[in-house]
Amino acid sequence: MKRNAFTMIELIFVIVILGILAAVAIPKLAATRDDAENVKVAHSVMGGASEIASYAIAQGKTEDSLSAMSNMLSVLIASGEASEPSSHHVNIKAGNISDCILMAVDVTGGTEILSLSYGSANGDGKCLNLQRIIDIADYPMVLRGAMIEY
């Protein structure tokens, strides 16, 4: 007798194997999506810092609103990924943390200093990953004032 079809047991084995592969692949894909979002935000934060420094050099001053000096920060604020709680300050959100990364321009006397620092992570994985991506070693950065040597 010639067989032309799969048996029920063969079909069950194939379905089980596909289920196991899906159980492994789906979390990996979700983690990749989160990593891509963090990299996008990190790129916007670092680009925003560069835009603010360029603005300060080109205009010879800084504005009260950091988003007025940076299109990248404006986009983050408009998308809800950042907030501007007060003059000269922007808080970058990640996961459930509203102040994961802090950006500020401190104006003291005639000196303006751009600072970028880590906020509270409180164990939030997305915030911790964002903090690992962003390098704050070059901050604080003097934008204008007596501390700049030419």
N, C-alpha and C positions, 0 to 999 in steps of 0.2 A: 504494500500500500504506500502510495506516494503522498508526502506531506507538502501542502502549499501555503501554510499559515504558521504564525507563531503560536506557541502554547500560552495559556494564561499565566503560568509561572514565569515565562520569559518576559512577558509584558510587565509583570509586577516588578521584576528585578530591574528593568530599564527605568521604570518610574521611580523606584527607590534611589537608584544611582543619580538620576536627574535631580531629585529632591535634595540629596546630600550636596551635590555641586552647587545648587542654588543657595542652600543654607550657608555655604562658605563664601560664595561670590557676592551676595547682596550686601553684607556688612562691609566688605572691602570697597565696594562701589560707593557706599554712603560715606565712608571715611575719606575717600578720594574727593568727593564733592565738598566736604567740610574743609579739607586742605586747600582746595582751589579757592573757596570763598575767603579763607584767611590770607592767602597770598594776594588776592585782589585787594583786600582791605589794607594789607601791609604796603602794597605798591602805592595805593592812594595816600596813605599817611606819609610815606617817605617822599613821594612826589609833592604833596602839599607842603611839607617842610621846605623843600627846594624852591617851590613857588613863592613862599613867604620870604625866604632869603633873597630871592631875585627881586621881588617887589620892593623890599626895604632898600636894596642897593639902587634900583632904578628910580624910585620915587624919593629917596632920601628920608623916608619916614615909614612908620607902620600905621595901620588902621586899628580901631578898637575891635572890629570884627575880623577874626582870622579868615572866615569864609569869604570876606570881601577881597582878600589878597590871594586866595587860592581857589581855582575852579574844582580841583580834586576834593578839597574839603567840603565845598558847596554841594557836590554830588553825594558825598557820604552823609551829609546832614539831611539833604532832601530825601534820600532813600531810608532814613531812620537808623543808619549804622553809626551815626555820631550825633552829638548834641553840642550846642554852644551855650553853656549855662550862664556865663557872664562875659564881660568884656575881656578880651585877650586870652580866652580859654576855650578849648575844644576837648570834649571827652569822647573817646572812641569806644563803641560798644562791641562786645563779643560774647556770644552765648547769652547767659543771664546776667552778665556783669555790665553795668552802664558806664563804668569808668575804668575799663581795662587798660587803655593807653591814654595818657594825659599830655596834651600839647598846650603850651602857653608862651606868650611873649611878655616878659617882665620889663617894665619901663621904670627905671630908677635914675633920677637925674636926667642926664642926656644919653644914657646908655640903654639900649634895647637888646635883650637877650632872649633867644628862642630856646625853650627847653622842651624836651621830650622825655617822658618818664613812664614807668610802669605803675598802673594803679593797682587796685585790689583784684586778685584773681579768685580768692575764696574757693579754691579747688575746682573751678570750672575748667574743663578740659579744653574747650574752644578758646577761652581767654588765655590759658597757659600756652597753647600752641601759637597764638598770635604774638604773645610776648617773646617766645623763642625766635620767631621769624624776624621781628623788628630789632634792628641793631641801634641802640641808643648811645653807643660809645662816643660819638662825636658831639654829644649834647651835654651841657648847654653850649650854644653857639652865639657868639656876639654878632649882632646884626649891624649896629651903629653905636658910636660913642667913643669915649676917651680910651677904652681898653683895646681898640683896634690899632694895630701897628701897620703902617704903610711902608 
